[in-house]
């Protein structure tokens, strides 16, 4: 029989000083005097809220005149509402009983405060406290908590962020297309996928929306969106200090400080730094590689000139300077080329041996250094103004991205590709204006306009250069001319390109309450996109000769290419959702939407045929998405939630990145598959057995197929056959596991440690995914086996804001691949991005 939980005093608001008109500050505690961390304090009927920190303190900046009602909720406590007739000048106190209800998870994805269980959108919410405790300091680690998210990264530029297997091209990134998963931080759209590899800085909450999201967000997204909220500046002084130490020389430090600068201005400064030694060892240089060297900072100023206006100026800068992102040879596939063109024969002729046949020995001998200089930053100005029964929001932002790489794309110690460096600079500006509020007692909605301009250019050039061993890998006949001394040594290409793009949109969505239970939500979006590209590639170096036969051999490796393109497209898309609340515990919905990914251009080099550059492939057709889903969100008991969603997505002219055997297109090129389909079912839920015991879980079944792709490049093992193209209709889409899931829980209990009162805790998180294809054209050699990861942490949270935690990631030391990549030229060998081995360490955190 369940033990009756005692009545507790949930809320004691101790307000000794109010720093500005309309600002309510306080602390949330229980009847034992312990702070209630992560309690939500919300002004009812608005999108203004505050989250209590680890010491229970909060600061709520009101944007409307008194009187108003505040609502307080937290896990294990019954939500409470308090009417504030005027600005309080004395402490408030409230005693509440535990009624065994789960607290609401408050989200802002629909531009207003509401419960995640009431929103007719498949959405996963991860609070900042779990992000920090689970060590999910970037998206690659966050995916272990949200199994419908996939992230693949061979370096920050070549990063794929997908939801349900859709969004961005799999493999090596081509800059000429837009991502299908939106990435937003405090309402600002981040256009470059490299942003997803950076450390999170001072995160309040992460909302992962699944499916097309074009009628609520500025940038059109065909597969979903990340809506990330950072902790805001506060008029209540506070700070958090955190430091972690682990094996492999792991050190991570985080800090944040906030407080008032005047009666109407508050500030916040946040910092994050991560360092770790390399996890691979280069036997040629005798040093470890693939280390971590990340720094980031963020600053905010909050200005509240009146109760109805809030202005936030924010700036951030992040930098990665690792000796890293090297890949290790994982295997060799026999191709259909003649015996002398097989990888093992090639390296035997060059008297070379791989340093190891086992990729999990984690050794390499690369002769070209790996460098991945990645810098992002920007500034934004956000204005919220309460007008009538809604809020007018303007978000203006400018951002930049600098990319300074060096890669060894042959993955060996041989001088094959001796230089591969695509240095780039990107700038973007965005402007979004939207109004969200009630139109009538039964109708509310969002309407907005959005514009984005981008300028991406080489900085100053992209360089690919062959070494002295390139001739043997490129040799396509038994002609002795291939052995001509110096023929390809130092032969390379320098590419100068510039992509200027502009996008604009008008979007809106209405929520019509036909009855209290039945809602109809239509949405509409108009897009305009324009891209201008100027591409020029020139060869240089190698043997200087006038012999036509030798020139032909050189042209078989690299060719001059140049083209310009000016493409534009407009499109009307939308959605229709019907939501029905069966009861207070059951909310059902069905959505149909069509969406659109803009026209693309090839910026990674074009393939050739019979010596002719295929310039007709410079333009990539837009992607058209038809999407349908039905779902139900339930609260089976007051202590649990259980949600189920079925989804079906059909895409016409699917934009995909494909590999070619040509060295000069070693990052692949873009193409359109005629049609693909992704079908799946998702189940997620959580349960709180008691105040000290809770569990969560999620499982996803996803089946992604090429319905029709009749002219795809052949897979690695079929290179050298009669045709360079193949009908792969019916094949699996890359990067999609049919089954993926996560499960975890935490048990805690009160106690004392070193004379400090608080709670001991033990938490486990597990993540599973089944096998998946790691090649755009399905290959029997480029499939990754399924794997399971287990993470654990144990520690103590003191009531004075101090906590200590011991943790381990990949506790069982599972060897696994994250991605497999064929080497440039398709000689047969392929490399792997390895998952991290077992890591462990300790974290000390203090908040006040």
HUHU-V206390 format. One record per residue. N is the residue number from 1. PHI is phi as a letter, one per 20 degrees, with the letter a starting at -180 (999 if undefined). BURIAL is + if it has 24 or more other C-alpha atoms within 12 Angstrom, else -. Layout:
BEGIN
n=N phi=PHI burial=BURIAL
n=N phi=PHI burial=BURIAL
END
This chain:
BEGIN
n=1 phi=999 burial=-
n=2 phi=f burial=-
n=3 phi=f burial=-
n=4 phi=f burial=-
n=5 phi=e burial=-
n=6 phi=f burial=-
n=7 phi=f burial=-
n=8 phi=c burial=+
n=9 phi=e burial=+
n=10 phi=f burial=+
n=11 phi=c burial=+
n=12 phi=c burial=+
n=13 phi=e burial=+
n=14 phi=d burial=+
n=15 phi=d burial=+
n=16 phi=e burial=-
n=17 phi=b burial=-
n=18 phi=d burial=+
n=19 phi=e burial=+
n=20 phi=b burial=+
n=21 phi=f burial=+
n=22 phi=n burial=+
n=23 phi=d burial=+
n=24 phi=d burial=+
n=25 phi=d burial=+
n=26 phi=a burial=+
n=27 phi=b burial=+
n=28 phi=d burial=+
n=29 phi=c burial=+
n=30 phi=e burial=+
n=31 phi=f burial=-
n=32 phi=e burial=-
n=33 phi=n burial=-
n=34 phi=e burial=+
n=35 phi=f burial=+
n=36 phi=d burial=+
n=37 phi=f burial=+
n=38 phi=m burial=+
n=39 phi=f burial=+
n=40 phi=e burial=+
n=41 phi=d burial=+
n=42 phi=c burial=+
n=43 phi=e burial=+
n=44 phi=f burial=+
n=45 phi=n burial=+
n=46 phi=c burial=+
n=47 phi=d burial=+
n=48 phi=e burial=+
n=49 phi=b burial=+
n=50 phi=b burial=+
n=51 phi=d burial=+
n=52 phi=f burial=+
n=53 phi=e burial=+
n=54 phi=f burial=+
n=55 phi=e burial=+
n=56 phi=n burial=+
n=57 phi=e burial=+
n=58 phi=b burial=+
n=59 phi=c burial=+
n=60 phi=d burial=+
n=61 phi=e burial=+
n=62 phi=f burial=+
n=63 phi=d burial=+
n=64 phi=b burial=+
n=65 phi=f burial=-
n=66 phi=f burial=-
n=67 phi=e burial=-
n=68 phi=b burial=+
n=69 phi=d burial=+
n=70 phi=d burial=+
n=71 phi=c burial=+
n=72 phi=d burial=+
n=73 phi=b burial=+
n=74 phi=a burial=+
n=75 phi=g burial=+
n=76 phi=n burial=+
n=77 phi=c burial=+
n=78 phi=f burial=+
n=79 phi=g burial=+
n=80 phi=c burial=+
n=81 phi=d burial=-
n=82 phi=c burial=+
n=83 phi=e burial=-
n=84 phi=d burial=+
n=85 phi=f burial=-
n=86 phi=b burial=-
n=87 phi=f burial=+
n=88 phi=f burial=+
n=89 phi=d burial=-
n=90 phi=b burial=-
n=91 phi=g burial=-
n=92 phi=d burial=+
n=93 phi=c burial=-
n=94 phi=b burial=+
n=95 phi=d burial=+
n=96 phi=c burial=+
n=97 phi=d burial=-
n=98 phi=f burial=+
n=99 phi=d burial=+
n=100 phi=l burial=+
n=101 phi=d burial=+
n=102 phi=f burial=+
n=103 phi=f burial=+
n=104 phi=f burial=+
n=105 phi=e burial=+
n=106 phi=e burial=+
n=107 phi=c burial=+
n=108 phi=c burial=+
n=109 phi=g burial=+
n=110 phi=e burial=+
n=111 phi=m burial=+
n=112 phi=b burial=+
n=113 phi=f burial=+
n=114 phi=a burial=+
n=115 phi=f burial=+
n=116 phi=f burial=+
n=117 phi=f burial=+
n=118 phi=e burial=+
n=119 phi=e burial=+
n=120 phi=e burial=+
n=121 phi=c burial=+
n=122 phi=f burial=+
n=123 phi=b burial=+
n=124 phi=d burial=+
n=125 phi=c burial=+
n=126 phi=c burial=+
n=127 phi=f burial=+
n=128 phi=g burial=+
n=129 phi=f burial=+
n=130 phi=f burial=+
n=131 phi=g burial=+
n=132 phi=f burial=+
n=133 phi=f burial=+
n=134 phi=e burial=+
n=135 phi=m burial=+
n=136 phi=e burial=+
n=137 phi=e burial=+
n=138 phi=b burial=+
n=139 phi=f burial=+
n=140 phi=f burial=+
n=141 phi=e burial=+
n=142 phi=f burial=+
n=143 phi=f burial=+
n=144 phi=f burial=+
n=145 phi=e burial=+
n=146 phi=c burial=+
n=147 phi=f burial=+
n=148 phi=e burial=+
n=149 phi=e burial=+
n=150 phi=c burial=+
n=151 phi=c burial=+
n=152 phi=c burial=+
n=153 phi=b burial=+
n=154 phi=e burial=+
n=155 phi=a burial=+
n=156 phi=g burial=+
n=157 phi=f burial=+
n=158 phi=e burial=+
n=159 phi=c burial=+
n=160 phi=d burial=+
n=161 phi=d burial=+
n=162 phi=c burial=+
n=163 phi=c burial=+
n=164 phi=l burial=+
n=165 phi=n burial=+
n=166 phi=c burial=+
n=167 phi=q burial=+
n=168 phi=c burial=+
n=169 phi=f burial=+
n=170 phi=e burial=+
n=171 phi=o burial=+
n=172 phi=e burial=+
n=173 phi=f burial=+
n=174 phi=d burial=+
n=175 phi=f burial=+
n=176 phi=e burial=+
n=177 phi=c burial=+
n=178 phi=e burial=+
n=179 phi=f burial=+
n=180 phi=e burial=+
n=181 phi=d burial=+
n=182 phi=f burial=+
n=183 phi=c burial=+
n=184 phi=d burial=+
n=185 phi=c burial=+
n=186 phi=l burial=+
n=187 phi=n burial=+
n=188 phi=e burial=+
n=189 phi=e burial=+
n=190 phi=d burial=+
n=191 phi=e burial=+
n=192 phi=e burial=+
n=193 phi=f burial=+
n=194 phi=f burial=+
n=195 phi=f burial=+
n=196 phi=f burial=+
n=197 phi=e burial=+
n=198 phi=e burial=+
n=199 phi=f burial=+
n=200 phi=f burial=+
n=201 phi=c burial=+
n=202 phi=l burial=+
n=203 phi=e burial=+
n=204 phi=e burial=+
n=205 phi=a burial=+
n=206 phi=c burial=+
n=207 phi=d burial=+
n=208 phi=d burial=+
n=209 phi=e burial=+
n=210 phi=d burial=+
n=211 phi=n burial=+
n=212 phi=g burial=+
n=213 phi=c burial=+
n=214 phi=e burial=+
n=215 phi=d burial=+
n=216 phi=c burial=+
n=217 phi=d burial=+
n=218 phi=f burial=+
n=219 phi=e burial=+
n=220 phi=f burial=+
n=221 phi=c burial=+
n=222 phi=e burial=+
n=223 phi=c burial=+
n=224 phi=q burial=+
n=225 phi=b burial=+
n=226 phi=e burial=+
n=227 phi=d burial=+
n=228 phi=d burial=+
n=229 phi=d burial=+
n=230 phi=e burial=+
n=231 phi=f burial=+
n=232 phi=e burial=+
n=233 phi=f burial=+
n=234 phi=c burial=+
n=235 phi=e burial=+
n=236 phi=e burial=+
n=237 phi=g burial=+
n=238 phi=a burial=+
n=239 phi=b burial=+
n=240 phi=c burial=+
n=241 phi=c burial=+
n=242 phi=b burial=+
n=243 phi=b burial=+
n=244 phi=c burial=+
n=245 phi=c burial=+
n=246 phi=b burial=+
n=247 phi=f burial=-
n=248 phi=l burial=-
n=249 phi=m burial=-
n=250 phi=f burial=+
n=251 phi=c burial=+
n=252 phi=c burial=+
n=253 phi=c burial=+
n=254 phi=c burial=+
n=255 phi=b burial=+
n=256 phi=b burial=+
n=257 phi=c burial=+
n=258 phi=b burial=+
n=259 phi=r burial=+
n=260 phi=f burial=+
n=261 phi=d burial=-
n=262 phi=a burial=-
n=263 phi=f burial=+
n=264 phi=c burial=+
n=265 phi=c burial=+
n=266 phi=c burial=+
n=267 phi=c burial=+
n=268 phi=b burial=+
n=269 phi=c burial=+
n=270 phi=c burial=+
n=271 phi=c burial=+
n=272 phi=b burial=+
n=273 phi=b burial=+
n=274 phi=c burial=+
n=275 phi=c burial=+
n=276 phi=b burial=+
n=277 phi=f burial=+
n=278 phi=f burial=+
n=279 phi=d burial=+
n=280 phi=d burial=+
n=281 phi=c burial=+
n=282 phi=e burial=+
n=283 phi=f burial=-
n=284 phi=f burial=-
n=285 phi=e burial=-
n=286 phi=l burial=-
n=287 phi=b burial=-
n=288 phi=f burial=+
n=289 phi=c burial=+
n=290 phi=m burial=+
n=291 phi=e burial=+
n=292 phi=d burial=+
n=293 phi=b burial=+
n=294 phi=d burial=+
n=295 phi=c burial=+
n=296 phi=b burial=+
n=297 phi=b burial=+
n=298 phi=b burial=+
n=299 phi=c burial=+
n=300 phi=c burial=+
n=301 phi=c burial=+
n=302 phi=d burial=+
n=303 phi=c burial=+
n=304 phi=d burial=+
n=305 phi=f burial=+
n=306 phi=c burial=-
n=307 phi=f burial=+
n=308 phi=d burial=+
n=309 phi=c burial=+
n=310 phi=c burial=+
n=311 phi=c burial=+
n=312 phi=c burial=+
n=313 phi=d burial=+
n=314 phi=c burial=+
n=315 phi=b burial=+
n=316 phi=b burial=+
n=317 phi=b burial=+
n=318 phi=c burial=+
n=319 phi=b burial=+
n=320 phi=d burial=+
n=321 phi=c burial=+
n=322 phi=e burial=+
n=323 phi=e burial=+
n=324 phi=a burial=+
n=325 phi=m burial=+
n=326 phi=f burial=+
n=327 phi=d burial=+
n=328 phi=d burial=+
n=329 phi=f burial=+
n=330 phi=d burial=+
n=331 phi=r burial=+
n=332 phi=c burial=+
n=333 phi=d burial=+
n=334 phi=f burial=+
n=335 phi=d burial=+
n=336 phi=e burial=+
n=337 phi=f burial=+
n=338 phi=g burial=-
n=339 phi=g burial=-
n=340 phi=f burial=+
n=341 phi=d burial=+
n=342 phi=f burial=+
n=343 phi=g burial=+
n=344 phi=f burial=+
n=345 phi=f burial=-
n=346 phi=f burial=+
n=347 phi=f burial=+
n=348 phi=f burial=-
n=349 phi=f burial=-
n=350 phi=e burial=-
n=351 phi=l burial=-
n=352 phi=c burial=-
n=353 phi=c burial=-
n=354 phi=f burial=+
n=355 phi=f burial=+
n=356 phi=a burial=-
n=357 phi=e burial=-
n=358 phi=d burial=-
n=359 phi=f burial=+
n=360 phi=e burial=+
n=361 phi=f burial=-
n=362 phi=l burial=+
n=363 phi=c burial=+
n=364 phi=c burial=+
n=365 phi=c burial=+
n=366 phi=f burial=+
n=367 phi=e burial=+
n=368 phi=d burial=+
n=369 phi=f burial=+
n=370 phi=e burial=+
n=371 phi=c burial=+
n=372 phi=c burial=+
n=373 phi=f burial=+
n=374 phi=c burial=+
n=375 phi=c burial=+
n=376 phi=c burial=+
n=377 phi=a burial=+
n=378 phi=r burial=+
n=379 phi=c burial=+
n=380 phi=b burial=+
n=381 phi=c burial=+
n=382 phi=d burial=+
n=383 phi=c burial=+
n=384 phi=d burial=+
n=385 phi=c burial=+
n=386 phi=f burial=+
n=387 phi=c burial=-
n=388 phi=m burial=-
n=389 phi=e burial=-
n=390 phi=b burial=+
n=391 phi=c burial=+
n=392 phi=e burial=+
n=393 phi=c burial=+
n=394 phi=c burial=+
n=395 phi=c burial=+
n=396 phi=d burial=+
n=397 phi=b burial=+
n=398 phi=c burial=+
n=399 phi=c burial=+
n=400 phi=c burial=+
n=401 phi=b burial=+
n=402 phi=d burial=+
n=403 phi=c burial=+
n=404 phi=c burial=+
n=405 phi=d burial=+
n=406 phi=b burial=+
n=407 phi=c burial=+
n=408 phi=d burial=+
n=409 phi=f burial=+
n=410 phi=e burial=+
n=411 phi=m burial=+
n=412 phi=c burial=+
n=413 phi=e burial=+
n=414 phi=e burial=+
n=415 phi=e burial=+
n=416 phi=e burial=+
n=417 phi=d burial=+
n=418 phi=e burial=+
n=419 phi=b burial=+
n=420 phi=b burial=+
n=421 phi=b burial=+
n=422 phi=d burial=+
n=423 phi=f burial=+
n=424 phi=b burial=+
n=425 phi=c burial=+
n=426 phi=c burial=+
n=427 phi=c burial=+
n=428 phi=b burial=+
n=429 phi=c burial=+
n=430 phi=c burial=+
n=431 phi=b burial=+
n=432 phi=c burial=+
n=433 phi=c burial=+
n=434 phi=b burial=+
n=435 phi=c burial=+
n=436 phi=c burial=+
n=437 phi=r burial=+
n=438 phi=e burial=+
n=439 phi=e burial=-
n=440 phi=b burial=-
n=441 phi=g burial=-
n=442 phi=d burial=-
n=443 phi=c burial=-
n=444 phi=c burial=+
n=445 phi=r burial=+
n=446 phi=c burial=+
n=447 phi=c burial=+
n=448 phi=b burial=+
n=449 phi=c burial=+
n=450 phi=b burial=+
n=451 phi=b burial=+
n=452 phi=b burial=+
n=453 phi=c burial=+
n=454 phi=c burial=+
n=455 phi=c burial=+
n=456 phi=d burial=+
n=457 phi=b burial=+
n=458 phi=f burial=+
n=459 phi=c burial=+
n=460 phi=e burial=-
n=461 phi=c burial=+
n=462 phi=e burial=+
n=463 phi=c burial=+
n=464 phi=c burial=+
n=465 phi=c burial=+
n=466 phi=e burial=+
n=467 phi=d burial=+
n=468 phi=f burial=+
n=469 phi=e burial=+
n=470 phi=f burial=+
n=471 phi=g burial=+
n=472 phi=f burial=+
n=473 phi=f burial=+
n=474 phi=e burial=+
n=475 phi=g burial=+
n=476 phi=d burial=+
n=477 phi=b burial=-
n=478 phi=e burial=-
n=479 phi=f burial=-
n=480 phi=f burial=-
n=481 phi=f burial=+
n=482 phi=f burial=+
n=483 phi=e burial=+
n=484 phi=g burial=+
n=485 phi=g burial=-
n=486 phi=m burial=-
n=487 phi=g burial=+
n=488 phi=d burial=+
n=489 phi=f burial=+
n=490 phi=m burial=+
n=491 phi=e burial=+
n=492 phi=b burial=+
n=493 phi=c burial=+
n=494 phi=d burial=+
n=495 phi=d burial=+
n=496 phi=d burial=+
n=497 phi=b burial=+
n=498 phi=b burial=+
n=499 phi=d burial=+
n=500 phi=d burial=+
n=501 phi=c burial=+
n=502 phi=b burial=+
n=503 phi=c burial=+
n=504 phi=b burial=+
n=505 phi=b burial=+
n=506 phi=c burial=+
n=507 phi=b burial=+
n=508 phi=a burial=+
n=509 phi=b burial=+
n=510 phi=d burial=+
n=511 phi=d burial=+
n=512 phi=d burial=+
n=513 phi=e burial=+
n=514 phi=f burial=-
n=515 phi=c burial=-
n=516 phi=f burial=-
n=517 phi=d burial=-
n=518 phi=d burial=-
n=519 phi=c burial=+
n=520 phi=d burial=+
n=521 phi=c burial=+
n=522 phi=e burial=+
n=523 phi=b burial=+
n=524 phi=b burial=+
n=525 phi=b burial=+
n=526 phi=d burial=+
n=527 phi=d burial=+
n=528 phi=c burial=+
n=529 phi=c burial=+
n=530 phi=c burial=+
n=531 phi=c burial=+
n=532 phi=c burial=+
n=533 phi=c burial=+
n=534 phi=c burial=+
n=535 phi=c burial=+
n=536 phi=b burial=+
n=537 phi=c burial=+
n=538 phi=c burial=+
n=539 phi=e burial=+
n=540 phi=b burial=+
n=541 phi=m burial=-
n=542 phi=m burial=+
n=543 phi=f burial=+
n=544 phi=e burial=-
n=545 phi=b burial=-
n=546 phi=d burial=-
n=547 phi=f burial=-
n=548 phi=g burial=-
n=549 phi=f burial=-
n=550 phi=f burial=+
n=551 phi=f burial=+
n=552 phi=f burial=-
n=553 phi=f burial=+
n=554 phi=f burial=+
n=555 phi=f burial=+
n=556 phi=f burial=+
n=557 phi=e burial=+
n=558 phi=c burial=+
n=559 phi=c burial=+
n=560 phi=f burial=+
n=561 phi=b burial=+
n=562 phi=b burial=+
n=563 phi=a burial=+
n=564 phi=c burial=+
n=565 phi=b burial=+
n=566 phi=c burial=+
n=567 phi=c burial=+
n=568 phi=b burial=+
n=569 phi=b burial=+
n=570 phi=c burial=-
n=571 phi=b burial=+
n=572 phi=d burial=+
n=573 phi=c burial=+
n=574 phi=a burial=+
n=575 phi=b burial=+
n=576 phi=b burial=+
n=577 phi=c burial=+
n=578 phi=d burial=+
n=579 phi=d burial=+
n=580 phi=c burial=+
n=581 phi=e burial=+
n=582 phi=f burial=-
n=583 phi=b burial=-
n=584 phi=f burial=-
n=585 phi=d burial=+
n=586 phi=c burial=+
n=587 phi=c burial=+
n=588 phi=d burial=+
n=589 phi=b burial=+
n=590 phi=c burial=+
n=591 phi=c burial=+
n=592 phi=c burial=+
n=593 phi=b burial=+
n=594 phi=c burial=+
n=595 phi=b burial=+
n=596 phi=b burial=+
n=597 phi=d burial=+
n=598 phi=f burial=+
n=599 phi=g burial=+
n=600 phi=c burial=+
n=601 phi=c burial=+
n=602 phi=e burial=+
n=603 phi=c burial=+
n=604 phi=d burial=+
n=605 phi=n burial=+
n=606 phi=d burial=+
n=607 phi=f burial=+
n=608 phi=c burial=+
n=609 phi=b burial=-
n=610 phi=l burial=-
n=611 phi=n burial=-
n=612 phi=d burial=-
n=613 phi=f burial=+
n=614 phi=e burial=-
n=615 phi=f burial=-
n=616 phi=f burial=-
n=617 phi=e burial=+
n=618 phi=f burial=+
n=619 phi=d burial=+
n=620 phi=d burial=+
n=621 phi=f burial=+
n=622 phi=f burial=+
n=623 phi=d burial=+
n=624 phi=d burial=+
n=625 phi=d burial=+
n=626 phi=d burial=+
n=627 phi=c burial=+
n=628 phi=c burial=+
n=629 phi=b burial=+
n=630 phi=c burial=+
n=631 phi=b burial=+
n=632 phi=b burial=+
n=633 phi=d burial=+
n=634 phi=c burial=+
n=635 phi=c burial=+
n=636 phi=g burial=-
n=637 phi=c burial=-
n=638 phi=f burial=+
n=639 phi=d burial=+
n=640 phi=b burial=+
n=641 phi=c burial=+
n=642 phi=b burial=+
n=643 phi=c burial=+
n=644 phi=c burial=+
n=645 phi=c burial=+
n=646 phi=d burial=+
n=647 phi=c burial=+
n=648 phi=b burial=+
n=649 phi=c burial=+
n=650 phi=d burial=+
n=651 phi=c burial=+
n=652 phi=d burial=+
n=653 phi=l burial=+
n=654 phi=f burial=+
n=655 phi=e burial=+
n=656 phi=c burial=+
n=657 phi=d burial=+
n=658 phi=c burial=+
n=659 phi=e burial=+
n=660 phi=c burial=+
n=661 phi=f burial=+
n=662 phi=f burial=+
n=663 phi=f burial=+
n=664 phi=f burial=+
n=665 phi=c burial=+
n=666 phi=f burial=+
n=667 phi=e burial=+
n=668 phi=m burial=+
n=669 phi=b burial=+
n=670 phi=e burial=+
n=671 phi=b burial=+
n=672 phi=d burial=+
n=673 phi=e burial=+
n=674 phi=g burial=+
n=675 phi=a burial=+
n=676 phi=c burial=+
n=677 phi=b burial=+
n=678 phi=c burial=+
n=679 phi=c burial=+
n=680 phi=a burial=+
n=681 phi=c burial=+
n=682 phi=c burial=+
n=683 phi=c burial=+
n=684 phi=b burial=+
n=685 phi=a burial=+
n=686 phi=b burial=+
n=687 phi=b burial=+
n=688 phi=d burial=+
n=689 phi=f burial=+
n=690 phi=b burial=+
n=691 phi=f burial=+
n=692 phi=d burial=-
n=693 phi=b burial=+
n=694 phi=b burial=+
n=695 phi=c burial=+
n=696 phi=c burial=+
n=697 phi=a burial=+
n=698 phi=b burial=+
n=699 phi=c burial=+
n=700 phi=c burial=+
n=701 phi=d burial=+
n=702 phi=c burial=+
n=703 phi=c burial=+
n=704 phi=d burial=+
n=705 phi=c burial=+
n=706 phi=f burial=+
n=707 phi=f burial=+
n=708 phi=b burial=+
n=709 phi=b burial=+
n=710 phi=e burial=-
n=711 phi=c burial=-
n=712 phi=e burial=+
n=713 phi=f burial=+
n=714 phi=f burial=+
n=715 phi=f burial=+
n=716 phi=g burial=+
n=717 phi=f burial=+
n=718 phi=d burial=+
n=719 phi=f burial=+
n=720 phi=n burial=+
n=721 phi=f burial=-
n=722 phi=f burial=-
n=723 phi=c burial=-
n=724 phi=e burial=+
n=725 phi=c burial=-
n=726 phi=b burial=+
n=727 phi=e burial=-
n=728 phi=d burial=+
n=729 phi=g burial=+
n=730 phi=n burial=-
n=731 phi=f burial=+
n=732 phi=f burial=+
n=733 phi=f burial=+
n=734 phi=f burial=+
n=735 phi=n burial=+
n=736 phi=d burial=+
n=737 phi=e burial=+
n=738 phi=f burial=+
n=739 phi=c burial=+
n=740 phi=b burial=+
n=741 phi=a burial=+
n=742 phi=c burial=+
n=743 phi=b burial=+
n=744 phi=a burial=+
n=745 phi=a burial=+
n=746 phi=b burial=+
n=747 phi=c burial=+
n=748 phi=b burial=+
n=749 phi=b burial=-
n=750 phi=f burial=-
n=751 phi=r burial=-
n=752 phi=c burial=-
n=753 phi=c burial=-
n=754 phi=l burial=-
n=755 phi=m burial=-
n=756 phi=d burial=-
n=757 phi=e burial=-
n=758 phi=r burial=+
n=759 phi=c burial=+
n=760 phi=e burial=+
n=761 phi=b burial=+
n=762 phi=c burial=+
n=763 phi=c burial=+
n=764 phi=c burial=+
n=765 phi=c burial=+
n=766 phi=c burial=+
n=767 phi=b burial=+
n=768 phi=c burial=+
n=769 phi=b burial=+
n=770 phi=e burial=+
n=771 phi=f burial=+
n=772 phi=b burial=+
n=773 phi=f burial=+
n=774 phi=d burial=+
n=775 phi=b burial=+
n=776 phi=g burial=+
n=777 phi=e burial=+
n=778 phi=g burial=+
n=779 phi=c burial=+
n=780 phi=f burial=+
n=781 phi=e burial=+
n=782 phi=d burial=+
n=783 phi=d burial=+
n=784 phi=d burial=+
n=785 phi=f burial=+
n=786 phi=f burial=+
n=787 phi=b burial=+
n=788 phi=c burial=+
n=789 phi=d burial=+
n=790 phi=c burial=+
n=791 phi=d burial=+
n=792 phi=b burial=+
n=793 phi=b burial=+
n=794 phi=b burial=+
n=795 phi=a burial=+
n=796 phi=b burial=+
n=797 phi=d burial=+
n=798 phi=e burial=+
n=799 phi=f burial=+
n=800 phi=e burial=+
n=801 phi=n burial=+
n=802 phi=e burial=+
n=803 phi=b burial=+
n=804 phi=c burial=+
n=805 phi=b burial=+
n=806 phi=d burial=+
n=807 phi=c burial=+
n=808 phi=b burial=+
n=809 phi=d burial=+
n=810 phi=l burial=+
n=811 phi=g burial=+
n=812 phi=e burial=-
n=813 phi=l burial=-
n=814 phi=f burial=+
n=815 phi=e burial=+
n=816 phi=b burial=+
n=817 phi=e burial=+
n=818 phi=e burial=+
n=819 phi=a burial=+
n=820 phi=d burial=+
n=821 phi=c burial=+
n=822 phi=f burial=+
n=823 phi=f burial=+
n=824 phi=g burial=+
n=825 phi=n burial=+
n=826 phi=l burial=+
n=827 phi=f burial=+
n=828 phi=p burial=+
n=829 phi=e burial=+
n=830 phi=c burial=+
n=831 phi=d burial=+
n=832 phi=c burial=+
n=833 phi=e burial=+
n=834 phi=e burial=+
n=835 phi=f burial=+
n=836 phi=f burial=+
n=837 phi=f burial=+
n=838 phi=f burial=+
n=839 phi=c burial=+
n=840 phi=b burial=+
n=841 phi=r burial=+
n=842 phi=c burial=+
n=843 phi=c burial=+
n=844 phi=d burial=+
n=845 phi=c burial=+
n=846 phi=c burial=+
n=847 phi=c burial=+
n=848 phi=b burial=+
END
